[in-house]
Amino acid sequence: MDERTRELAQGNIPRLLAKLSIPAMAGMIIEAIYNIVDRMFVGRAHVGMAGPEGLAGLTICFPFMMIIMAFTLMLSAGGSSRISLALGRGDKETAEKIVATGFIMSLAIGVTIMVVGLAFLEPLLRLFGADELTMPYASAYMRIVLFGAIFNVVTFSLNRYIVAQGRATFAMVTLMIGCGINFVLDPLFIYGFGWGVEGAAWATIIAWIVTAVWVVMFFVRKKGVLRLRIARDNVKAGAALSIVSIGIAPFTLQIVGSLTGSVMNNSLRAFGGAMAISAMGAIQSVLQFFQMPLYGLNHGSQPIIGFNYGAKNYARVRETLRIVLVIGTMIGTLGFAAAMGIPHLLVGIFGDNAEMLAIGTRSMRIFLMCFPVIGVLIQGSQFFSSTGRPHIAMTITLGKQAVLVTSLLLLPRALGLDGAFAAGPASDGAAITLGVLFITREWRRLKRLEATQTAAPVLE
């Protein structure tokens, strides 16, 4: 074993988890800022900007962006899990085939998203909740962003492959570069050049282009354990299927999330109009910021869990799971306290319209009621993907989305606008309950395997 592989197999778990997760958490927080910075600038009604109407337009785009993210997660989560499992078995050749195949898939998927998205842009935006007021902003933004889809998919899929090799700090730097570029160019393009939402879109895709080149050069310059070798014998249909088999769970989560986001937008438009959609845009941005440390914890734990599960070191798998569940609950509790205590300040980051602030302040307290235990859902789903059983993660995901859609159809009729926002904690509560049941069963199974194991080999 090289030093990094030995660390995954034998290193102190809390120290190793901190080493991998802290840079990943920092990177994910940076990614959250990266993703929401457009909304921060667009939502303010000055310098010719539309204010809450512009923010509502970008919120309408969120289900569209989730579709792009779905394909990215399929490649990144599926590929990184397969890489970790292969490295755990000492199979570097298979790991490199995953890298090459995932890269080619990212190029093909990025081009397909651009072509199909541009061809059906306005019908899709109407499906996602756009009306005559918000359509100009939503279409102007997405028409430009779609041209950069290929760079988005390449950046975020290859960056996860870098984390799977234990290079979380490099992956964090990738996100810092993208965030920095976006944060500098947004005010310049939006206000300085007077491009409005189009300026936000151009800032975003320029950041994607730079970071895509950055992550490709990581593999070309041989900075990690694995190389990117684009050769016929390295790009395999079997490798593609293995990526999809694990990545299908987060892919389904995002696709169904996009559809439920469409239902949510339409429900908000019916019961609260553009101001309610704008408030949801602010709440989603805050939620994304709070959730990113949890996803960073996932990224840090995934190589440890995947490697040791592949190597049959079940005691280390169980200990890592226990630690991430505890830390995830602590993070969720801190986010919940902020959302309950200072919602007006958090919503105010994204606009100063009095009506939007009033709706957002009240609704944030409703929407994030289950946040203290949301880590059980997020860490549990990632655990089953990391151990090569995405069907369990998918079951939890589909249960959550089914309850969300049902709640969106029923609760607003009884409670009005509050009911639309209450659908969020209703679905979270159902999914967390389901997740606890699966995790409890898995914990007992790992204990049995650990007890009956007879000298499971550690890689040499």
C-alpha positions in Angstrom: 0.0 0.0 0.0 1.1 3.6 -0.6 0.9 6.0 2.2 -2.6 7.3 1.4 -4.1 3.8 1.0 -2.5 2.7 4.3 -4.1 5.7 6.0 -7.6 4.7 4.7 -7.0 1.1 5.9 -5.3 1.7 9.3 -5.3 5.4 10.2 -7.1 6.8 13.3 -10.7 7.3 12.1 -11.6 10.6 13.8 -8.3 12.1 12.7 -8.7 10.8 9.2 -12.3 11.9 9.0 -11.2 15.4 10.1 -8.4 15.5 7.5 -10.8 14.5 4.6 -14.0 16.2 5.8 -12.8 19.6 7.0 -11.4 20.6 3.5 -14.5 19.0 1.9 -16.9 20.9 4.2 -15.0 24.1 3.5 -15.2 23.3 -0.2 -18.9 22.6 0.0 -19.6 25.9 1.8 -17.7 27.6 -0.9 -19.7 25.7 -3.4 -22.9 26.9 -1.7 -21.7 30.5 -2.0 -20.7 29.7 -5.6 -24.2 28.5 -6.4 -26.2 31.2 -4.6 -24.1 34.3 -5.3 -26.1 35.0 -8.4 -29.3 35.2 -6.3 -27.6 37.5 -3.8 -26.9 40.1 -6.4 -30.0 39.7 -8.6 -32.5 39.9 -5.7 -31.7 43.6 -5.0 -33.8 46.2 -6.7 -31.3 48.8 -7.7 -29.0 49.7 -10.6 -31.7 48.7 -13.0 -32.3 45.2 -11.5 -35.7 43.7 -11.1 -35.3 42.8 -7.5 -37.6 40.1 -6.1 -39.1 39.5 -9.6 -35.5 38.7 -10.9 -34.9 36.5 -7.9 -38.2 34.7 -8.6 -37.0 34.1 -12.2 -33.8 32.5 -10.9 -35.8 30.4 -8.4 -37.9 29.1 -11.4 -34.6 28.0 -12.9 -33.8 25.9 -9.8 -35.6 22.7 -11.0 -33.8 23.1 -14.3 -30.4 23.4 -12.5 -31.3 20.3 -10.5 -31.6 18.3 -13.7 -28.1 19.3 -14.6 -27.0 18.5 -11.1 -28.7 15.1 -11.3 -26.5 13.9 -14.1 -23.4 15.4 -12.4 -24.3 13.5 -9.2 -24.8 10.3 -11.1 -21.3 10.5 -12.5 -19.6 11.9 -9.4 -21.3 9.8 -6.6 -21.3 6.7 -8.7 -17.8 7.1 -10.0 -16.2 8.1 -6.7 -17.9 5.2 -4.9 -16.6 2.7 -7.5 -13.1 4.2 -7.3 -13.0 3.9 -3.5 -14.3 0.3 -3.6 -11.7 -0.6 -6.3 -8.9 1.0 -4.4 -10.0 -0.8 -1.3 -9.5 -4.1 -3.2 -6.2 -2.9 -4.5 -7.5 -2.7 -8.1 -6.0 0.4 -9.5 -6.6 -0.6 -13.1 -10.4 -0.7 -12.6 -10.3 2.6 -10.8 -8.6 4.3 -13.8 -11.1 2.8 -16.1 -13.8 4.5 -14.0 -12.1 7.8 -14.3 -11.7 7.6 -18.0 -15.2 6.4 -18.6 -16.7 8.9 -16.2 -14.9 11.7 -18.1 -16.2 10.6 -21.5 -19.7 10.3 -20.1 -19.5 13.8 -18.7 -18.7 15.2 -22.1 -21.5 13.4 -23.8 -24.1 14.2 -21.1 -23.0 17.9 -21.0 -23.6 18.3 -24.8 -26.9 16.5 -24.6 -28.2 18.7 -21.8 -27.3 21.8 -23.8 -29.0 20.7 -27.0 -32.2 19.3 -25.4 -32.4 22.2 -22.9 -32.2 24.9 -25.6 -34.6 23.1 -27.8 -37.3 22.9 -25.1 -36.4 25.9 -22.9 -39.6 27.8 -22.6 -42.0 24.8 -22.3 -39.7 23.5 -19.5 -39.7 26.8 -17.7 -43.4 27.0 -17.8 -43.6 23.5 -16.4 -41.3 24.7 -13.6 -43.7 27.6 -12.7 -42.7 30.5 -14.9 -45.4 33.0 -15.9 -45.4 36.2 -17.9 -43.7 38.1 -15.1 -40.9 35.7 -14.4 -40.3 34.1 -17.8 -38.1 36.9 -19.2 -35.7 36.6 -16.3 -35.7 32.8 -16.2 -35.2 32.3 -20.0 -32.5 35.0 -20.2 -30.5 33.2 -17.5 -30.9 29.6 -18.6 -30.3 30.3 -22.3 -26.8 31.3 -21.4 -26.1 28.8 -18.6 -27.0 25.8 -20.8 -24.0 26.6 -23.0 -21.8 26.0 -20.0 -23.5 22.7 -18.9 -20.6 20.6 -20.2 -18.1 22.4 -18.1 -20.3 22.1 -15.0 -20.6 18.3 -15.4 -16.9 17.9 -16.0 -15.9 20.0 -13.0 -18.1 18.5 -10.4 -17.7 14.9 -11.5 -13.9 14.9 -11.8 -13.6 16.9 -8.5 -15.3 14.0 -6.7 -12.9 11.6 -8.3 -10.1 13.6 -6.8 -11.7 13.4 -3.3 -12.0 9.6 -3.7 -8.1 9.5 -4.0 -7.8 11.3 -0.6 -7.0 14.8 -2.2 -9.8 16.7 -0.5 -7.8 19.9 -0.2 -7.2 20.1 -3.9 -10.9 19.6 -4.5 -11.6 22.5 -2.1 -9.2 24.7 -4.0 -11.1 23.9 -7.2 -14.3 25.3 -5.6 -12.5 28.3 -4.2 -11.3 29.2 -7.6 -14.8 28.9 -9.1 -16.4 30.8 -6.3 -13.9 33.6 -6.4 -14.3 34.1 -10.2 -18.1 34.1 -9.9 -18.1 36.5 -6.9 -15.8 39.0 -8.7 -17.5 38.8 -12.1 -21.1 38.9 -10.8 -21.2 42.6 -9.7 -19.0 43.6 -12.6 -21.3 42.0 -15.2 -24.6 42.7 -13.5 -24.0 46.2 -12.3 -20.9 47.5 -14.0 -21.8 46.4 -17.5 -25.6 46.5 -16.9 -26.2 43.0 -18.2 -28.7 42.0 -15.4 -29.5 38.3 -15.1 -27.5 37.6 -18.3 -24.4 39.0 -16.5 -25.0 36.5 -13.6 -25.2 33.7 -16.2 -22.0 34.7 -17.9 -20.1 34.9 -14.6 -21.3 31.4 -13.8 -20.2 29.7 -17.0 -16.8 31.5 -17.0 -16.2 30.1 -13.6 -17.2 26.6 -14.8 -14.8 26.8 -17.7 -11.8 27.7 -15.6 -12.5 25.0 -13.0 -13.1 22.3 -15.7 -9.6 23.0 -17.1 -8.2 23.0 -13.6 -9.5 19.5 -12.7 -8.6 18.0 -16.0 -5.0 19.2 -15.5 -4.9 17.5 -12.1 -5.1 14.1 -13.9 -3.0 15.1 -16.9 -0.1 16.3 -14.6 -0.3 13.0 -12.6 -0.9 14.7 -9.2 -3.0 11.8 -7.8 -2.9 8.1 -7.5 -4.9 7.7 -10.7 -4.4 9.1 -14.2 -6.9 10.1 -16.9 -6.1 7.8 -19.8 -8.4 8.2 -22.7 -7.8 5.0 -24.6 -10.2 2.5 -26.2 -9.4 -0.2 -23.6 -9.9 2.2 -20.7 -13.4 3.4 -21.7 -15.7 0.5 -21.0 -19.4 -0.1 -21.2 -19.1 -2.2 -18.0 -17.5 0.7 -16.2 -20.3 3.0 -17.3 -22.9 0.6 -16.0 -21.1 0.3 -12.7 -21.1 4.1 -12.3 -24.8 4.3 -13.2 -25.7 1.5 -10.9 -24.6 3.5 -7.8 -25.1 6.9 -9.2 -28.8 6.2 -10.1 -29.8 6.9 -6.5 -28.6 10.5 -6.2 -29.7 11.0 -9.9 -33.2 9.9 -9.0 -33.2 12.1 -5.9 -32.4 15.2 -8.1 -34.7 14.3 -10.9 -37.6 13.7 -8.6 -36.5 16.8 -6.6 -36.7 18.8 -9.8 -40.2 17.6 -10.5 -41.3 18.3 -6.9 -39.6 21.7 -7.2 -41.8 22.3 -10.1 -44.9 21.4 -8.1 -43.7 23.6 -5.3 -43.1 26.6 -7.6 -46.6 26.2 -9.1 -48.2 25.9 -5.6 -46.3 29.0 -4.4 -47.4 30.9 -7.5 -51.0 29.9 -6.9 -51.1 30.8 -3.2 -48.6 33.6 -3.0 -47.5 34.8 -6.4 -44.0 36.0 -7.4 -43.2 37.2 -3.9 -43.7 33.7 -2.4 -41.5 32.2 -5.1 -38.8 34.8 -4.4 -39.0 34.0 -0.7 -38.6 30.3 -1.5 -35.5 31.2 -3.5 -34.0 32.9 -0.4 -35.0 30.0 1.8 -33.5 27.4 -0.7 -30.3 29.4 -0.8 -30.0 29.4 3.0 -30.9 25.7 3.2 -28.3 24.9 0.6 -25.7 26.8 2.6 -26.7 24.9 5.8 -26.7 21.5 4.1 -23.3 21.8 2.4 -21.3 21.0 5.5 -23.3 17.8 5.7 -22.5 16.9 2.1 -18.9 17.8 2.8 -18.9 15.3 5.7 -20.3 12.8 3.2 -17.4 13.5 0.8 -14.9 13.0 3.5 -16.4 9.8 4.9 -17.1 8.2 1.5 -13.5 7.1 0.8 -13.1 5.7 4.3 -16.4 3.8 4.2 -16.1 2.6 0.6 -12.4 1.5 1.0 -12.9 -0.4 4.2 -16.2 -1.9 3.1 -14.4 -3.2 0.0 -11.5 -4.5 2.2 -14.1 -6.1 4.7 -12.9 -4.0 7.6 -16.4 -3.8 9.0 -15.4 -2.4 12.4 -13.9 0.7 10.7 -17.1 1.1 8.6 -19.3 1.0 11.6 -17.2 3.4 13.6 -17.1 5.9 10.7 -20.9 5.7 10.4 -21.3 6.4 14.1 -19.1 9.4 14.0 -20.7 11.0 10.9 -24.2 10.5 12.3 -23.2 12.3 15.5 -21.4 15.2 13.7 -24.3 15.5 11.2 -26.8 15.9 14.0 -24.7 18.6 15.6 -24.4 20.5 12.3 -28.1 20.2 11.7 -28.9 21.5 15.2 -26.7 24.6 14.6 -28.4 25.3 11.3 -31.8 24.9 12.9 -30.9 27.4 15.7 -29.9 30.0 13.1 -33.0 29.5 11.0 -35.3 29.9 14.0 -33.3 32.7 15.6 -32.4 35.1 12.8 -34.6 34.2 9.8 -35.1 37.9 8.9 -31.4 38.5 8.6 -30.8 35.4 6.5 -33.6 36.2 4.1 -32.5 39.8 3.9 -29.2 38.7 2.3 -31.2 38.0 -0.9 -33.4 41.2 -1.1 -34.9 44.1 0.8 -38.5 44.0 -0.4 -40.8 44.2 2.7 -43.4 41.7 1.4 -40.7 39.1 0.4 -39.0 39.5 3.8 -42.2 39.0 5.7 -43.1 35.8 3.8 -39.5 34.5 3.9 -39.1 35.1 7.7 -42.3 33.2 8.6 -41.9 30.5 6.1 -38.2 29.7 6.9 -39.3 28.7 10.4 -41.8 26.3 9.0 -39.7 24.9 6.2 -36.7 24.0 8.3 -38.5 22.4 11.3 -36.9 19.0 10.8 -33.3 20.3 10.2 -31.8 19.1 13.5 -32.0 15.5 12.3 -31.6 16.0 8.6 -28.1 14.6 8.9 -29.6 11.1 9.5 -31.2 11.3 6.0 -28.2 12.8 4.2 -25.5 10.6 5.8 -27.7 7.5 5.7 -28.3 7.8 2.0 -24.7 8.4 1.2 -23.6 5.4 3.4 -25.7 3.0 1.3 -24.4 4.4 -1.9 -20.8 4.2 -0.7 -21.2 0.5 0.2 -22.6 -0.4 -3.3 -26.3 -0.6 -2.4 -27.9 2.4 -4.1 -31.4 0.7 -4.1 -31.7 1.4 -0.3 -30.7 5.1 -0.8 -33.2 5.3 -3.6 -36.0 3.8 -1.5 -35.4 6.5 1.1 -35.3 9.2 -1.6 -38.5 8.1 -3.3 -40.3 7.9 0.0 -39.4 11.5 0.8 -40.5 12.8 -2.6 -43.7 10.9 -2.6 -44.7 12.4 0.8 -43.6 15.8 -0.5 -45.8 15.7 -3.6 -48.8 14.4 -1.6 -48.3 17.1 1.0 -48.1 19.8 -1.7 -51.4 18.6 -3.2 -53.2 18.5 0.2 -51.7 21.0 2.7 -52.0 24.2 0.7 -55.7 23.6 0.3 -56.2 23.4 4.0 -53.5 25.9 5.2 -52.9 28.2 2.3 -49.4 29.4 1.7 -48.2 28.0 5.0 -49.3 24.6 3.8 -47.0 24.8 0.8 -44.0 25.5 3.0 -45.1 22.8 5.6 -44.8 20.2 2.9 -41.0 20.3 3.4 -40.8 19.2 7.0 -43.6 16.6 6.4 -41.6 14.9 3.7 -38.3 15.2 5.7 -39.9 13.6 8.8 -41.2 10.7 6.8 -37.8 10.1 5.1 -35.8 10.4 8.3 -38.0 7.8 9.9 -37.4 5.5 7.0 -33.7 6.2 7.1 -33.5 5.4 10.8 -35.1 2.0 10.2 -32.6 1.1 7.4 -29.6 2.3 9.4 -30.6 0.4 12.5 -30.9 -2.8 10.4 -27.6 -2.2 8.7 -25.8 -1.5 12.0 -26.9 -4.9 13.4 -25.8 -6.6 10.1 -22.3 -5.0 10.4 -22.0 -6.2 14.0 -22.9 -9.7 13.0 -20.3 -9.7 10.1 -17.7 -8.3 12.5 -18.4 -10.9 15.1 -18.3 -13.9 12.7 -15.4 -12.6 10.6 -12.3 -14.8 10.7 -9.2 -12.7 10.1 -10.5 -10.6 7.2 -7.3 -9.7 5.2 -6.0 -6.2 5.2 -4.3 -5.1 2.0 -0.5 -5.3 1.9 
